[in-house]
Amino acid sequence: MNTLLINDDAQGVRTITLNRPEALNAVTEEMTSELSAALKDAAKTKGIRCLVLTGAGRAFCVGQDLKSLRESAEKGAPMDFAAALRQRYNPIIGRLADMPMPVLAAVNGVAAGAGWSLALAADLRIASDKASFVSAFSKIGLIPDSGMTQTLTRLVGPSRALEIAWLSDGISAELARQWGLVNQVVEDARLAEATAELSRRLAASATRALEMTRRAVRAALANDLSAQLEYEAQLQGAAGATRDHQEGVAAFLAKRAPAFTGE
Ligand code: LHQ
């Protein structure tokens, strides 16, 4: 992996670090291909119970590398945007949304363009107080992509989503927290520690129930009440058949901490 660093800890947390700090982790073809492969691998590797996505250096990720975009145009092979999204960016967003474990974005610095879309595709976001968020697309005559028109709209509603997208003003970590765009803001020096704390807590949980909870919460945005009640019944049928459910009940009755295994 040239553009990513991948690290596993003993608690079941895998951290994928976007690693082109000299270019603020701008996204290249190599990065989308490596990230796609890394997500595929994380999804099928037993024992990974929380995935953390973060960036090396002062940025989280600034989206498509505009320098490489211009270079391809100058070489007479301009990027086909629709194809780039369909073949490279969208599969990454789809994979992130369907990971079998919680996905946490640890936003260490600026997140712009599709870099912000990546953070929005995570389940939860923890941000350094030095992080900031900027849609940026409008400044180069594009529309928000890589899921942002949906993820952003669902978090803040259509009017604020349009304000953010049209104006592309930088949003501080604290304002992002107030608007529900990030779950936690911590002092920059504490980001690694706070991320480890939260990700390990998630990794120690009943992983399959967390994944099914995500499915239910997502479905709730589209379902009416009776469809949602039925979906909950189906998912609870599956959750009730897990080993972790047995362990949770046994631990409760024995007044001890549960030892969930993710099964
Ligand atoms: C960059 C970039 C960058 C290259 C900063 N590329 N060098 C995908 C495919 C198909 C179709 C289209 O859509 C997409 C998805 C997309 O993501 S499109 C949106 C792409 N991203 C942007 O438009 C963000 C552009 N960058 C910015 O607005 C600012 O740089 C931000 C707000 C991120 C950071 O601002 P500052 O902290 O003030 O830093 P800076 O602007 O001074 O940038 C530092 C360097 O990083 C600078 O290079 P230099 O050689 O002068 O030091 C920038 O050119 C470079 N850089 N973003 N995306």
Residues whose N, C-alpha, C, O or C-beta is under 5 A from the ligand:
A	BS01	LHQ	A23 L24 A26 V62 G63 Q64 D65 L66 K67 F81 A84 V110 A112 G113 A114 G115 V134 A136
